[in-house]
Structure formats: C-alpha cells, structure tokens
Amino acid sequence: ITAVSCNVTGDDCGPFDDKFRTLSFTASIQRISISNDPGLFVDYESPESDTLSFDIFGLSMFPVRESYSLNTERMPSFSLFPKAYACSPAIPVSEEMITDLKVYSNSNFNSKYSAGDNLAPLFEVIFLYRNSGYRQFELNEFLATEPHVPDELFLILKEAPDTAAPIQFTVSISQDSQEGTEMNSFEFTSEPIVLTGRKD
C-alpha cells in the first residue's frame, strides 16, 4: 500500500484550530421556521415588520468567536487515507460552559409573569453544534446539561403574551471565562415587537 501525502507541496497537515473563545454574541429578533423532516432544522430571517405571530418569533444568539488550537504539535504529512480526508480540519468547538441564561420583559407578560420576572419557564431553546446538528430543549433543561457555548442558539416562546402592546425582551447569559477572554456575561435588549396569537 502506498502512503498518500496530505499535501503534495510537502507542508505539514495542521495543526488546525479546534477550539473557540466567545468574545461576544450577535443577537437579534428572527422570524423562524422549524422543520423535522428528515431531522430538526431551523431556517431564519430578519422580520419584515414589528409584528410577528409568537410561534414564528425567535431570539437568536450567535457567538462572536476567536479560534485557536490546543494541539501545538506538528501533525505528520503522510497517511494511509486519501488526501481529502486525512487533512480535514476538526470543527472548532467551545470549552466555555453556559452557567445561566435568563429572559426578562419590559412589561407584564401575563397574569403570572410581571415585568422583570425571569421568563425562562416560557422559553425553549434550539441550539446547534456543527458536529452533531440541531437539538431542542426546555430552557431550564438545557441549562441543566451544563452546555458549552453552541454555534447557534435560538430562544423560542411556548405561548403568546397577554399584551397586544409592543414588548421588549432582555436576555442575560453567563458563562465560565476562559484564558484569553474576559467575557463572563453578556446582555442584550431586543427591539420592540408586537406578538400575536394570544388566546382571548
């Protein structure tokens, strides 16, 4: 069997960036569509108006990241596997753990949740790790898994607010800080949005 070179120019294969640090998040309101055929998938786009049905409303959080490598050793240039596979870099993943995630509204959500209350029980999360696909949990169940920062995170409501007035959401996320970044918390407040679909 003839060994196949990873790089015909003789350069070493790697090391590749296999981790990332979260420096911040890009967060916004999204109009989302969820499908389950053949597997869970989320399609999203910026809403065209300030009114959305609650069941297509989502708050997205995408990490602003800095990639790095834990493997400082030079990898060998030869492999028994074909070049296309021998030199494929790993998908960078986060070592940072999300320790808390709270959601608040600026006005009373319903008779049970007032302005400033943590609305976590009213939200589910859909999250993506690129090496394993999308998954969906209750927000509190998600936190109980001690999750690492995902590649994509969506907060979706389980019910509509009682109010027909514009409402704003504030999301506060905490994570354990890693060497190289001082960010251990992040907070953002959404634009006002009118959510429809409430039960009269």
C-alpha positions as CSV (number, residue, x, y, z in Angstrom):
1,I,0.0,0.0,0.0
2,T,1.3,3.4,-0.9
3,A,1.0,6.2,1.6
4,V,-0.9,9.2,0.4
5,S,0.6,12.6,1.2
6,C,-1.7,15.2,2.9
7,N,-0.1,18.0,0.9
8,V,1.7,17.5,-2.3
9,T,3.8,20.6,-1.6
10,G,5.2,18.9,1.5
11,D,3.6,21.3,4.0
12,D,2.6,19.7,7.3
13,C,-1.1,18.8,7.9
14,G,-2.1,21.1,10.7
15,P,-2.3,21.9,13.5
16,F,-5.8,23.2,12.9
17,D,-7.9,25.5,15.1
18,D,-10.1,23.1,17.1
19,K,-11.5,25.4,19.8
20,F,-13.0,28.8,20.0
21,R,-13.4,31.5,22.7
22,T,-16.6,33.5,22.9
23,L,-15.8,37.2,22.8
24,S,-19.4,38.4,22.5
25,F,-22.7,37.5,20.8
26,T,-24.6,38.8,17.8
27,A,-28.2,38.8,19.0
28,S,-31.4,39.8,17.3
29,I,-35.1,39.0,16.7
30,Q,-35.6,36.4,13.9
31,R,-38.6,35.1,12.0
32,I,-38.0,31.4,12.3
33,S,-39.3,28.2,10.6
34,I,-38.7,24.8,12.2
35,S,-38.8,21.6,10.3
36,N,-38.4,18.0,11.4
37,D,-38.0,16.2,8.1
38,P,-35.6,14.5,7.8
39,G,-34.2,16.0,11.0
40,L,-34.6,19.1,13.2
41,F,-33.6,22.2,11.2
42,V,-34.1,25.9,11.7
43,D,-34.5,28.4,8.9
44,Y,-34.4,32.1,9.9
45,E,-34.5,35.6,8.6
46,S,-34.9,39.1,9.9
47,P,-38.6,40.1,10.3
48,E,-40.0,42.5,7.7
49,S,-42.3,44.2,10.3
50,D,-42.5,44.9,14.0
51,T,-45.4,42.3,14.3
52,L,-45.0,38.6,14.5
53,S,-47.0,35.6,15.5
54,F,-45.4,34.2,18.7
55,D,-44.9,30.8,17.2
56,I,-42.5,32.1,14.5
57,F,-40.8,34.6,16.8
58,G,-37.2,33.8,18.0
59,L,-34.3,35.5,19.6
60,S,-31.0,34.4,18.1
61,M,-27.6,34.4,19.7
62,F,-24.6,33.7,17.6
63,P,-21.1,33.7,19.2
64,V,-18.5,36.2,18.1
65,R,-15.5,33.9,18.4
66,E,-11.8,33.6,18.3
67,S,-10.5,30.2,17.1
68,Y,-7.4,28.6,18.5
69,S,-5.7,25.2,18.7
70,L,-5.0,23.1,21.7
71,N,-2.7,20.9,19.6
72,T,0.6,22.6,19.3
73,E,2.4,19.6,17.8
74,R,3.0,19.5,14.1
75,M,1.0,16.7,12.5
76,P,2.6,14.2,10.1
77,S,2.2,14.8,6.4
78,F,1.5,11.2,5.4
79,S,-1.5,9.0,5.9
80,L,-2.9,5.8,4.6
81,F,-6.2,7.7,4.0
82,P,-6.9,9.7,0.9
83,K,-5.8,13.3,1.0
84,A,-9.4,14.7,1.1
85,Y,-10.0,13.0,4.4
86,A,-6.6,12.9,6.1
87,C,-6.2,16.6,6.2
88,S,-9.8,17.6,7.0
89,P,-9.7,20.0,10.0
90,A,-11.8,19.5,13.0
91,I,-14.8,21.8,13.5
92,P,-13.8,24.2,16.3
93,V,-15.9,23.8,19.5
94,S,-16.1,25.9,22.7
95,E,-14.7,24.9,26.0
96,E,-16.8,27.6,27.7
97,M,-19.8,26.4,29.7
98,I,-23.0,28.4,29.9
99,T,-23.8,28.7,33.6
100,D,-27.0,30.8,33.4
101,L,-29.5,32.2,30.9
102,K,-32.4,34.5,31.9
103,V,-35.0,36.3,29.9
104,Y,-37.0,39.3,31.1
105,S,-39.7,41.5,29.5
106,N,-40.1,45.2,30.0
107,S,-43.9,44.8,30.6
108,N,-46.2,42.3,32.2
109,F,-46.1,39.1,30.1
110,N,-49.3,37.7,31.6
111,S,-51.0,37.4,35.0
112,K,-48.3,35.1,36.3
113,Y,-45.2,36.8,35.0
114,S,-44.7,40.5,35.6
115,A,-42.2,42.9,34.1
116,G,-38.7,42.0,35.4
117,D,-39.6,38.3,36.2
118,N,-37.4,35.6,34.7
119,L,-39.4,34.1,31.8
120,A,-37.2,31.0,31.4
121,P,-40.1,28.6,32.0
122,L,-41.9,30.1,29.0
123,F,-39.0,29.5,26.6
124,E,-37.5,26.6,24.7
125,V,-34.1,26.7,23.1
126,I,-33.0,25.3,19.8
127,F,-29.2,25.0,19.5
128,L,-26.7,23.9,17.0
129,Y,-23.3,22.2,17.5
130,R,-22.0,21.8,14.0
131,N,-20.6,18.4,14.7
132,S,-23.9,17.0,15.9
133,G,-26.8,19.0,14.4
134,Y,-29.7,20.9,15.9
135,R,-31.4,19.9,19.2
136,Q,-34.3,21.3,21.1
137,F,-34.8,21.5,24.9
138,E,-36.8,23.4,27.5
139,L,-34.6,26.3,28.5
140,N,-34.2,25.1,32.1
141,E,-33.5,21.6,30.9
142,F,-30.8,23.0,28.5
143,L,-29.1,24.7,31.4
144,A,-29.2,21.5,33.5
145,T,-27.0,19.8,30.9
146,E,-24.2,22.3,31.7
147,P,-23.9,23.1,28.0
148,H,-20.9,24.5,26.2
149,V,-21.5,27.6,24.0
150,P,-23.2,26.4,20.8
151,D,-22.6,27.6,17.2
152,E,-26.2,28.9,17.1
153,L,-28.8,29.4,19.8
154,F,-32.4,30.3,19.4
155,L,-34.9,31.2,22.2
156,I,-38.5,30.4,21.2
157,L,-41.7,31.2,23.1
158,K,-44.1,28.5,24.1
159,E,-47.0,30.9,24.4
160,A,-48.0,34.4,23.4
161,P,-48.0,37.3,25.9
162,D,-51.4,38.7,27.1
163,T,-50.5,42.2,26.0
164,A,-51.2,43.5,22.5
165,A,-48.7,46.3,23.0
166,P,-45.1,46.2,21.8
167,I,-42.9,44.2,24.1
168,Q,-39.1,44.1,24.6
169,F,-37.0,41.2,25.9
170,T,-33.8,41.4,27.7
171,V,-31.5,38.3,27.6
172,S,-28.7,37.8,30.1
173,I,-26.3,35.0,29.6
174,S,-23.4,33.9,31.9
175,Q,-20.5,31.6,31.1
176,D,-17.3,30.5,32.8
177,S,-14.5,32.6,31.5
178,Q,-11.5,31.0,29.7
179,E,-7.9,32.1,29.4
180,G,-7.6,34.7,26.7
181,T,-11.0,36.4,27.2
182,E,-12.5,38.4,30.0
183,M,-16.1,37.9,28.9
184,N,-18.1,36.0,31.5
185,S,-21.5,37.6,30.9
186,F,-23.5,39.2,28.0
187,E,-26.8,41.1,27.9
188,F,-28.9,42.5,25.1
189,T,-32.3,44.0,24.8
190,S,-34.4,43.4,21.7
191,E,-36.2,45.9,19.6
192,P,-39.9,46.3,20.5
193,I,-42.1,43.7,18.9
194,V,-45.8,43.0,18.8
195,L,-46.5,39.3,19.3
196,T,-49.9,37.9,18.1
197,G,-51.6,34.6,18.6
198,R,-52.7,35.1,22.2
199,K,-55.8,33.3,23.4
200,D,-58.6,35.8,24.1
